[in-house]
């Protein structure tokens, strides 16, 4: 059984790995450069990017760690505040009409304008990046969690009440459990938004981070390093997303979306 699960997982991983190898091979052979009339000083070749990572490994890892710290703090704060807001709104029906549109409107705020303002208010340190990330991650978590908490089948609530379930039992054993798939959807959205917010904020005002390093590399036309920072940011995002997805699979194996997925 265990061997079968490993084989299934390997079969799922094989197509994306083969696709990545094909893309890198075409890129290295210059196919993309010829088709799109690209120059090496604008789009570096994979071998040059690999050499840049090797030469700048210590520096790039330090910047990646700083970006992840910013993103993780903002992710935790924004997601927690969004969950709390969703819970409060689910318990206070009269407040929904006025507050939910405001929360949704926050998601439309342009990060290009937001990042310089947060730098002006909070300075060049970590707090300005965390503030940007909180504003970006708060609305998705609030909206998705609110949807989960308020979409419970009324018949299920009536059934629990008929079995003498109290308010706390209905909340923790039904509504929160029902909302878990929605909560994980918000968390997975926020992984991507956290990294995007951190990196873009670092472009405008920072002393460390992948965004800062990428901006400096672009200013100095160091394309291998610029592409290396982009690649590391992508790898960080994939690894973080997969971690959240793994926790989701372990937490809600009963949900229809998790059926047939191997651990």
C-alpha positions in Angstrom: 0.0 0.0 0.0 2.8 2.4 1.0 4.7 1.5 -2.2 1.6 2.2 -4.3 1.1 5.7 -2.6 4.8 6.6 -3.3 4.4 5.5 -6.9 1.2 7.6 -7.3 3.0 10.6 -5.9 6.0 10.1 -8.2 3.7 9.8 -11.2 2.1 13.2 -10.2 5.5 14.9 -9.9 7.0 13.5 -13.1 5.1 15.7 -15.7 6.0 19.1 -14.1 9.6 17.9 -13.6 9.8 16.9 -17.3 8.2 20.2 -18.4 10.7 22.2 -16.3 13.6 20.2 -17.8 12.2 20.9 -21.3 11.8 24.6 -20.7 15.3 25.0 -19.2 16.8 23.0 -22.1 15.1 25.2 -24.7 16.1 28.3 -22.8 19.7 27.2 -22.5 19.9 26.3 -26.2 18.8 29.8 -27.1 15.5 28.9 -28.7 13.5 31.4 -26.7 16.1 34.1 -27.4 15.8 33.5 -31.1 12.1 33.3 -31.2 11.4 36.4 -29.2 14.6 38.3 -30.3 15.9 38.5 -26.7 19.4 39.5 -25.7 21.6 37.9 -23.1 22.0 41.2 -21.2 18.2 41.3 -20.7 17.4 37.6 -20.2 20.3 35.6 -18.8 20.9 32.0 -19.7 20.3 29.3 -17.1 24.0 28.5 -16.8 24.8 32.1 -16.0 22.0 32.2 -13.4 23.4 29.0 -11.8 26.9 30.6 -11.7 25.4 33.7 -10.1 23.6 31.6 -7.4 26.9 29.8 -6.7 28.9 33.0 -6.5 26.4 35.0 -4.5 24.9 32.0 -2.5 25.6 33.4 1.0 24.3 36.9 0.2 21.2 35.6 -1.6 20.3 33.2 1.2 20.6 36.1 3.7 18.3 38.3 1.6 15.8 35.4 1.1 15.7 34.8 4.8 14.9 38.4 5.4 12.1 38.4 2.8 10.7 35.2 4.3 10.7 36.7 7.8 8.7 39.8 6.6 6.3 37.6 4.6 5.8 35.2 7.4 5.0 37.9 10.0 2.7 39.7 7.6 1.0 36.4 6.6 0.4 35.4 10.2 -0.9 38.9 11.3 -3.0 39.5 8.2 -4.5 36.0 8.2 -5.3 36.2 11.9 -6.9 39.6 11.7 -9.0 38.4 8.7 -10.2 35.3 10.6 -11.1 37.4 13.6 -13.0 39.9 11.5 -14.9 37.1 9.7 -15.9 35.5 13.0 -17.2 38.8 14.3 -19.1 39.6 11.2 -20.6 36.1 11.1 -21.9 36.8 14.7 -23.2 40.3 14.0 -25.5 40.2 10.9 -26.3 43.9 11.0 -22.6 44.9 10.6 -22.1 42.9 7.4 -23.6 45.3 4.9 -21.4 48.2 5.9 -18.1 46.4 6.7 -17.8 43.6 4.1 -17.7 46.1 1.2 -15.0 48.0 2.9 -12.9 44.8 3.5 -13.4 43.8 -0.1 -12.3 47.3 -1.2 -9.0 46.9 0.6 -8.1 44.1 -1.9 -8.4 46.7 -4.7 -5.8 49.0 -3.2 -2.8 49.4 -5.6 0.3 48.0 -4.0 2.5 50.3 -6.1 1.0 53.3 -4.2 0.6 51.5 -0.9 4.3 50.5 -0.5 5.8 54.0 -0.6 3.1 55.2 1.8 3.9 52.5 4.3 7.6 53.3 4.0 6.7 56.9 4.8 4.7 56.0 7.8 6.8 53.2 9.2 10.3 53.8 7.8 12.7 51.5 6.0 12.6 48.7 8.5 10.5 45.5 8.6 7.3 47.1 9.8 6.6 48.9 6.6 6.7 45.6 4.6 4.6 43.9 7.3 2.0 46.6 7.0 1.8 46.2 3.2 1.4 42.4 3.6 -1.2 42.7 6.3 -3.3 45.0 4.1 -3.0 42.5 1.2 -3.7 39.3 3.2 -6.4 40.6 5.5 -9.3 40.8 2.9 -8.9 37.3 1.3 -8.9 35.6 4.7 -11.8 37.6 6.0 -13.9 37.0 2.9 -13.2 33.3 2.5 -13.6 32.5 6.2 -16.8 34.5 6.4 -18.1 32.5 3.5 -17.3 29.3 5.2 -18.8 30.3 8.6 -22.0 31.4 7.0 -22.6 28.7 4.4 -23.3 25.9 6.9 -26.4 23.8 5.9 -29.2 25.0 8.3 -30.5 21.4 8.5 -27.2 20.4 10.1 -27.4 23.2 12.7 -31.0 22.1 13.5 -29.9 18.5 13.8 -27.2 19.4 16.3 -29.6 21.6 18.3 -32.1 18.7 18.4 -29.4 16.6 20.0 -29.0 19.3 22.8 -25.8 20.8 21.3 -25.0 24.1 22.8 -23.8 27.3 21.1 -20.2 26.4 21.6 -20.7 22.9 20.2 -22.3 24.2 17.1 -19.5 26.8 16.6 -16.5 24.5 17.2 -17.9 21.1 16.0 -19.8 22.3 13.0 -19.3 25.8 11.8 -15.5 26.0 12.2 -15.0 22.5 10.8 -17.3 23.4 7.9 -15.2 26.5 7.3 -11.8 24.8 7.3 -11.7 24.3 3.5 -12.5 28.0 3.0 -9.8 29.0 5.6 -7.2 26.9 3.8 -8.2 28.5 0.5 -7.5 31.9 2.1 -4.2 30.7 3.6 -3.0 29.5 0.2 -4.0 32.7 -1.5 -2.1 34.6 1.2 1.1 32.7 0.7 1.4 34.2 -2.8 0.2 37.6 -1.7 2.7 37.7 1.2 5.7 37.2 -1.0 4.5 39.6 -3.7 3.8 42.2 -1.1 7.2 41.8 0.6 9.2 41.9 -2.6 7.4 44.8 -4.1 7.6 46.8 -0.9 11.4 46.1 -0.8 11.7 47.6 -4.3 10.7 51.0 -2.9 12.3 51.2 0.5 14.6 48.5 2.0 18.1 47.7 3.1 17.7 43.9 2.7 15.5 41.3 1.0 15.1 39.7 -2.4 13.3 42.7 -3.7 16.1 45.0 -2.6 18.7 42.7 -4.1 16.7 42.4 -7.3 16.3 46.1 -7.7 20.0 46.7 -7.2 20.8 44.0 -9.8 18.5 45.5 -12.3 19.9 49.0 -11.7 23.4 47.7 -12.4 22.3 45.5 -15.3 23.4 42.3 -13.4 20.9 40.1 -15.1 22.1 36.8 -13.8 21.7 37.9 -10.2 18.3 39.5 -11.0 17.0 36.3 -12.5 18.6 34.3 -9.6 16.6 36.4 -7.1 13.4 35.8 -9.1 14.1 32.1 -9.2 14.7 31.9 -5.5 11.5 33.9 -4.8 9.6 31.4 -6.9 11.1 28.4 -5.2 10.4 29.9 -1.8 6.8 30.5 -2.8 6.4 26.9 -4.1 7.9 25.4 -1.0 5.7 27.5 1.3 2.6 26.8 -0.7 3.3 23.0 -0.6 3.7 23.2 3.2 0.3 24.8 3.6 -1.2 22.3 1.2 0.3 19.4 3.2 -1.2 20.8 6.4 -4.5 21.1 4.6 -4.4 17.4 3.5 -3.6 16.3 7.0 -6.2 18.5 8.6 -9.2 17.9 6.3 -8.7 14.5 4.7 -12.5 14.0 4.8 -13.2 16.9 2.4 -14.1 16.0 -1.2 -11.2 18.0 -2.6 -8.7 15.9 -0.6 -10.0 12.5 -1.7 -7.5 10.4 -3.6 -4.6 12.7 -2.7 -1.6 10.9 -1.2 0.3 12.3 1.7 
